Amino acid sequence: MTLLFLISFLMPVCAQTSGVDTSKIGHSDLVGKYVSMRGFKMYYEVYGKGEPVLMIHGNGGDISNMLYQIPYFAQHYHVIVADSRDQGKSADPTDSISYEMMADDLNGLLDYLSIDSAYVIGWSDGGIEGLLLAMRHPDKVKKLAITGANLWPDSTAVDPWVVSSTAEYCQSLMKQPQTPELKHQIKLIKLCVFEPNITTKQLAQIKCPTLVIGGDHDVILPQHTMLIAQSIPKSYLWILPNSGHSTPIVYHDEFNRVIGEFF
């Protein structure tokens, strides 16, 4: 494991543009498409030209969560970004969901697009999916950058208050009349309550270079982020000072630049 010591406020950042209409990200008639696979229709968008970069958003989010990353990387890469299963525009009729399912969905999307391997950026649950993609489909991931990911859902990994409040909220929703929208919410919240369940031994299977990112005030405990990095053979660790779970937004310039240099 290699440590990256970076002081955010000392980093010079140059503004660059890619021609991407950021107001259309996540609902673009020009670049948005659907693919039917694995029992649901996945919505995805593509931007730019070059080597492929797959971006993965977090729980309950959608493509627009990567608003600050898409234009930056589309300058030099072919960016692929999708609404994960049962999130955004990717409706899923099934009753259950897992991170493994979503990782396999992304593998299916890359297959559909005839992409043998890609650089991968995952945020929060997207980082979990990135880890699983690298474990389950190792040939698909050239390099992996994750931020705010966890291996298991308990208070040794996640802020104890977040763990307890999320579980209580899930229980309160389950006691209410089960409308389709409520069932959808519960399905996604259960992911946070009961998953993931990844061991450090499994992480040792990851062969690609991996940049593990976290904030020193992240809801994912910094010591857990360090454990993830320590468990991956070719890993690099970057803990940002004064940053929480939203590093790709709050420190987007530094985040993009460091990952770009890593790739």
KOLLUM-941978 format. One line per 3 residues: number of its first residue (from 1); for each residue x, y, z of C-alpha. Coordinates in nm, 4 decimals, padded with zeros to 6 digits. Layout:
% KOLLUM-941978
NUM	X,Y,Z  ...
//
This chain:
% KOLLUM-941978
1	00.0000,00.0000,00.0000  00.1269,00.3451,-00.0918  00.0183,00.6582,00.0931
4	-00.0609,00.9767,-00.0975  00.0034,01.2812,00.1186  -00.1902,01.5660,-00.0412
7	-00.2817,01.9045,00.1009  -00.5952,02.0089,-00.0801  -00.5732,02.3856,-00.0396
10	-00.2206,02.3981,-00.1867  -00.3143,02.2299,-00.5124  -00.3273,02.4537,-00.8203
13	-00.6242,02.3677,-01.0389  -00.6787,02.4745,-01.3984  -01.0331,02.5092,-01.5268
16	-01.0976,02.2972,-01.8336  -01.4039,02.2274,-02.0410  -01.5090,01.9315,-02.2525
19	-01.8109,02.0654,-02.4379  -02.0451,01.8502,-02.2267  -02.3811,02.0142,-02.1565
22	-02.3930,01.9576,-01.7811  -02.7590,02.0621,-01.7641  -02.8494,01.7478,-01.9614
25	-02.6412,01.4967,-01.7675  -02.8670,01.2154,-01.6479  -03.1477,01.2920,-01.8929
28	-02.9838,01.3515,-02.2293  -03.1818,01.2737,-02.5439  -02.8579,01.3038,-02.7397
31	-02.6375,01.0521,-02.5577  -02.8829,00.8644,-02.3321  -02.9762,00.5069,-02.4229
34	-03.1352,00.1956,-02.2746  -03.0186,-00.1632,-02.2902  -03.2404,-00.4561,-02.1874
37	-03.0437,-00.7181,-01.9968  -03.0509,-00.9374,-01.6882  -03.4233,-00.8813,-01.6334
40	-03.4361,-00.5006,-01.6446  -03.3690,-00.1976,-01.8660  -03.0516,-00.0094,-01.7794
43	-03.0237,00.3582,-01.8696  -02.6767,00.4806,-01.9590  -02.4974,00.7735,-02.1201
46	-02.1638,00.7992,-02.2991  -01.9363,01.0994,-02.3445  -01.6014,01.1736,-02.5047
49	-01.3469,00.9662,-02.6919  -01.0444,00.7680,-02.5852  -00.9877,00.4825,-02.3456
52	-01.3028,00.3830,-02.1546  -01.3797,00.5092,-01.8040  -01.6774,00.3596,-01.6192
55	-01.8297,00.5773,-01.3446  -02.0566,00.4335,-01.0735  -02.2826,00.6437,-00.8484
58	-02.3968,00.5718,-00.4928  -02.7132,00.4364,-00.3298  -03.0349,00.6067,-00.4376
61	-02.8469,00.8262,-00.6824  -02.8158,00.8448,-01.0567  -02.5869,00.9550,-01.3376
64	-02.6124,01.3211,-01.2377  -02.4192,01.2462,-00.9172  -02.1071,01.2354,-01.1358
67	-02.1760,01.5864,-01.2663  -01.8277,01.7124,-01.1829  -01.6452,01.4033,-01.3089
70	-01.8096,01.3479,-01.6486  -01.6973,01.6738,-01.8192  -01.3451,01.6469,-01.6783
73	-01.2766,01.2917,-01.7913  -01.4673,01.3274,-02.1203  -01.1870,01.5565,-02.2362
76	-00.9527,01.2606,-02.2778  -01.1578,00.9453,-02.2168  -01.4666,00.7634,-02.3401
79	-01.6899,00.7982,-02.0342  -01.9602,00.5397,-01.9651  -02.2008,00.6158,-01.6814
82	-02.5243,00.4348,-01.5955  -02.8153,00.4495,-01.3542  -02.7645,00.1437,-01.1356
85	-03.0373,-00.1187,-01.1048  -03.3646,00.0258,-00.9685  -03.2158,00.3742,-00.9413
88	-03.2594,00.6762,-01.1648  -03.4155,00.5624,-01.4917  -03.3128,00.1972,-01.4552
91	-03.6382,00.0540,-01.3166  -03.6190,-00.3006,-01.1812  -03.9341,-00.5108,-01.1223
94	-03.7687,-00.7648,-00.8915  -03.8163,-00.7679,-00.5139  -03.4524,-00.7807,-00.4092
97	-03.1195,-00.6319,-00.5036  -02.7549,-00.6865,-00.4131  -02.4206,-00.5272,-00.4823
100	-02.3137,-00.8435,-00.6603  -02.6117,-00.8111,-00.8962  -02.5198,-00.4520,-00.9752
103	-02.1544,-00.5368,-01.0339  -02.2633,-00.8080,-01.2768  -02.4968,-00.5561,-01.4440
106	-02.1998,-00.3288,-01.5097  -02.0043,-00.6195,-01.6501  -02.3001,-00.6863,-01.8799
109	-02.3072,-00.3228,-01.9900  -01.9373,-00.3326,-02.0782  -01.9958,-00.6545,-02.2726
112	-02.2869,-00.4939,-02.4569  -02.0664,-00.1982,-02.5503  -01.7866,-00.4363,-02.6606
115	-01.5491,-00.2952,-02.3992  -01.2904,-00.5487,-02.2873  -01.1632,-00.3425,-01.9935
118	-01.2047,00.0045,-01.8474  -01.0779,00.2409,-01.5847  -01.3377,00.2507,-01.3069
121	-01.4427,00.5265,-01.0646  -01.6900,00.4384,-00.7878  -01.8407,00.6609,-00.5190
124	-01.9961,00.5185,-00.2001  -02.2064,00.2173,-00.3051  -02.0489,00.2670,-00.6464
127	-01.7146,00.2007,-00.4818  -01.8498,-00.1251,-00.3415  -01.9679,-00.2218,-00.6889
130	-01.6266,-00.1283,-00.8259  -01.4540,-00.3589,-00.5779  -01.6910,-00.6432,-00.6661
133	-01.6475,-00.5807,-01.0384  -01.2704,-00.6089,-00.9936  -01.3133,-00.9306,-00.7928
136	-01.5801,-01.1000,-01.0034  -01.4684,-00.9794,-01.3455  -01.0993,-00.8944,-01.3043
139	-01.0260,-00.8615,-01.6744  -01.2773,-00.5763,-01.6999  -01.0924,-00.3357,-01.4674
142	-00.7643,-00.1730,-01.5729  -00.7399,00.0511,-01.2699  -00.9902,00.1226,-00.9948
145	-01.0510,00.4404,-00.7930  -01.3059,00.4262,-00.5107  -01.4197,00.6747,-00.2481
148	-01.6422,00.6218,00.0556  -01.6770,00.2444,00.0140  -01.7216,-00.0110,00.2916
151	-01.6828,-00.3881,00.3195  -01.9539,-00.4572,00.5765  -02.2432,-00.2581,00.7250
154	-02.1733,-00.2499,01.0998  -02.0292,00.0197,01.3272  -01.6709,-00.1002,01.2828
157	-01.6963,00.0293,00.9267  -01.9664,00.2969,00.9327  -02.0336,00.5798,01.1778
160	-02.2363,00.4208,01.4635  -02.5057,00.6892,01.4534  -02.5548,00.6315,01.0798
163	-02.5793,00.2554,01.1345  -02.8443,00.2819,01.4073  -03.0487,00.5596,01.2467
166	-03.0559,00.3831,00.9093  -03.1737,00.0585,01.0703  -03.4441,00.2440,01.2657
169	-03.5596,00.4250,00.9536  -03.5803,00.0974,00.7624  -03.7904,-00.0564,01.0407
172	-04.0258,00.2422,01.0436  -04.0788,00.2175,00.6684  -04.1547,-00.1539,00.6904
175	-04.4376,-00.0814,00.9359  -04.6149,00.1494,00.6923  -04.8619,00.0458,00.4166
178	-04.6475,-00.0988,00.1406  -04.6933,00.1166,-00.1678  -04.4731,00.0496,-00.4737
181	-04.2655,00.3606,-00.3970  -04.2184,00.2567,-00.0350  -04.1122,-00.0937,-00.1371
184	-03.8581,00.0654,-00.3690  -03.7165,00.2768,-00.0846  -03.6970,-00.0211,00.1483
187	-03.5182,-00.2304,-00.1116  -03.2411,00.0282,-00.1410  -03.2179,00.1006,00.2320
190	-03.1851,-00.2706,00.3089  -02.8651,-00.2643,00.1055  -02.7170,-00.0233,00.3597
193	-02.8497,-00.2179,00.6583  -02.7532,-00.5737,00.5582  -02.4830,-00.5378,00.2943
196	-02.2122,-00.5508,00.1731  -02.0435,-00.8580,00.3172  -01.6947,-00.8590,00.1700
199	-01.3951,-01.0066,00.3524  -01.0422,-00.8710,00.3481  -00.9358,-01.2100,00.2130
202	-01.1605,-01.1532,-00.0884  -01.0040,-00.8112,-00.1454  -00.6676,-00.9809,-00.1857
205	-00.8041,-01.1230,-00.5132  -00.8030,-00.7758,-00.6698  -00.5095,-00.7599,-00.9088
208	-00.5530,-00.4156,-01.0627  -00.3929,-00.1011,-00.9188  -00.6487,00.0542,-00.6850
211	-00.6712,00.4053,-00.5418  -00.8668,00.3991,-00.2146  -01.0012,00.7414,-00.1145
214	-01.1739,00.8654,00.1986  -01.2371,01.1816,00.3943  -01.1133,01.2219,00.7489
217	-01.4750,01.3058,00.8443  -01.6401,01.0450,00.6207  -01.9302,00.8366,00.7532
220	-01.7122,00.5458,00.6453  -01.4589,00.5393,00.9269  -01.1047,00.6320,00.8151
223	-00.9589,00.3222,00.9817  -01.1933,00.1090,00.7716  -01.0845,00.2877,00.4549
226	-00.7246,00.2187,00.5568  -00.8112,-00.1491,00.6077  -00.9486,-00.1678,00.2532
229	-00.6260,-00.0242,00.1145  -00.4110,-00.2538,00.3274  -00.6006,-00.5578,00.1968
232	-00.5534,-00.4869,-00.1753  -00.2091,-00.5835,-00.3101  -00.1566,-00.2918,-00.5516
235	-00.3262,-00.0173,-00.3551  -00.2767,00.3519,-00.2940  -00.4430,00.5352,-00.0050
238	-00.5563,00.8980,-00.0065  -00.7320,01.0412,00.3003  -00.8451,01.3995,00.2417
241	-00.8325,01.6420,00.5335  -01.1544,01.8247,00.6237  -01.3594,01.6069,00.3886
244	-01.6658,01.3915,00.4459  -01.8564,01.1522,00.2211  -01.9030,01.3970,-00.0674
247	-01.5429,01.4355,-00.1800  -01.6310,01.4087,-00.5541  -01.8431,01.7228,-00.5116
250	-01.6757,01.9287,-00.2392  -01.3203,01.8675,-00.3612  -01.4026,01.7806,-00.7203
253	-01.1024,01.9570,-00.8753  -00.8489,01.7734,-00.6602  -01.0454,01.4493,-00.6821
256	-01.0516,01.4562,-01.0614  -00.6892,01.5585,-01.0996  -00.5495,01.2950,-00.8659
259	-00.7549,01.0166,-01.0245  -00.6575,01.1386,-01.3709  -00.2909,01.1203,-01.2736
262	-00.3465,00.7760,-01.1206  -00.5017,00.6488,-01.4442
//
